Amino acid sequence: MSADFTIRRRVQDYTIYKLRANPFPASPVPEESPRIFANQENAKKQILDSISNSVYSEDRRPTHLLVVGDYGNGKSHTLKVIRTSILDQLYPEKIAVAGYTSARGWSLLTIYQGFMHDLGVDFFEELKIKILQHLLQTEKDCESFCRALMTNLFLENISAESRLKAQKTLQNFLYKIMTDSDLVSALMNMFFSEESFRVGYKWICGEWMDLFTLRRYGITSRLDGDEKALAAIVNFRKLLESIGFRMLFICIDEFEKITLFPPQIRANFLDSIRHIMDWNPAGLTIILSCSPEALEAIGKYPPLDRISLRVFLEELNEESLSIYVEAYVSQYRSEKIGDPLFPFDREILIKILRLLVSRGKANVRNFLKVCHYAIEEALNVKKERIDDEIINRLEQRPDIYLG
């Protein structure tokens, strides 16, 4: 490699703007665990009421939800806020579990795979402990092996006598909940050893594995079709219920993609989502997101006709600009100041919006991106705040795509 291509650390000092760093993303994509949810008060109230109704109703009947918004106005962000809030607030109390996935394939299996991978390895390691804690409270004569497993993590690390007793107790517990012997075997493998845990986890996530390997671990077939994925979702919900959880939330993003599916595949896909609702009349809530155009095209068909609550995200407008900027810059303030918009002001924010409107790209994603580059440009030319000159300079720079 040429010696003149050297990567150097670039350190920017944002203290002139009373900031620790640039608060705005250069390429705005939804964070894995977002903490900011600005300018959507009506949507927030509807979503929180819906979650509360699903979780705390006596019969645990779900309030399925559809989040509707134009491209770049925060649908993915909203679903990830929902997922993160449930995992932060309700999961530690053993009330609810939530996972995120997207309509990225032509089958329920791809929805299922994305959902399980989103829950992740750590979740299933914690699930093992929660199952053991439940057995301690409900089963007789299991304290010794449960506590040994909690300490030593795997059956291979405890005495042979305790191991046999633990296997029998765990299998009896799982077979009371589900009839799928392969799912029981996969879950049991999570308790045996580190290696068998990986096999069980990959099978539960619907990953392809050769049958020779699976049969070595007592699993007879792959989890490789929509019917198996549907059965796995039902059994997973039953398992969570059996150890005390009230609700499972499945957040499915980019539902508008199904408008691109061939008609028969789209019909099968919609039937699969309907089957999830029908097979789980209590204890499972589906939250979808889609564009207004997709809603108009498919909103009358099952399962969308069964989702009575539809939350419409507000579009970017002059009134919302200050709310977004305040929410972001407040996270990075290096010191308290009187002007919550600094280094911006309302007039400049309106000019940014009008720039985006003139290009037909006025959405939250592009607005945040322009705010990022405005701070960088002002810093480069040592401006004390963002002004008309900075926005004009951005318009003239061919290397910056403003949307």
Sequence and secondary structure as in RCSB ss.txt:
>XXXX:A:sequence
MSADFTIRRRVQDYTIYKLRANPFPASPVPEESPRIFANQENAKKQILDSISNSVYSEDRRPTHLLVVGDYGNGK
SHTLKVIRTSILDQLYPEKIAVAGYTSARGWSLLTIYQGFMHDLGVDFFEELKIKILQHLLQTEKDCESFCRALM
TNLFLENISAESRLKAQKTLQNFLYKIMTDSDLVSALMNMFFSEESFRVGYKWICGEWMDLFTLRRYGITSRLDG
DEKALAAIVNFRKLLESIGFRMLFICIDEFEKITLFPPQIRANFLDSIRHIMDWNPAGLTIILSCSPEALEAIGK
YPPLDRISLRVFLEELNEESLSIYVEAYVSQYRSEKIGDPLFPFDREILIKILRLLVSRGKANVRNFLKVCHYAI
EEALNVKKERIDDEIINRLEQRPDIYLG
>XXXX:A:secstr
  TT          GGGTBSS  S SS    SS     S HHHHHHHHHHHHHHHHSTT     EEEE  TTSSH
HHHHHHHHHHHHHHTTTTTSEEEEEEE  SSSHHHHHHHHHHHHHHHHHHHHHHHHHHHHHHHSTT HHHHHHHH
HH SGGGS HHHHHHHHHHHHHHHHHH   HHHHHHHHHHHH HHHHHHHHHHHTT    HHHHHHTT  S   S
HHHHHHHHHHHHHHHHHTT  EEEEEEE GGGGGGS HHHHHHHHHHHHHHHHH SSSEEEEEEE HHHHHHHTT
STTGGG  EEEE     HHHHHHHHHHHHGGGBSS  S TTTT  HHHHHHHHHHHHHTT  SHHHHHHHHHHHH
HHHHHTT SS  HHHHHHHHH TT    
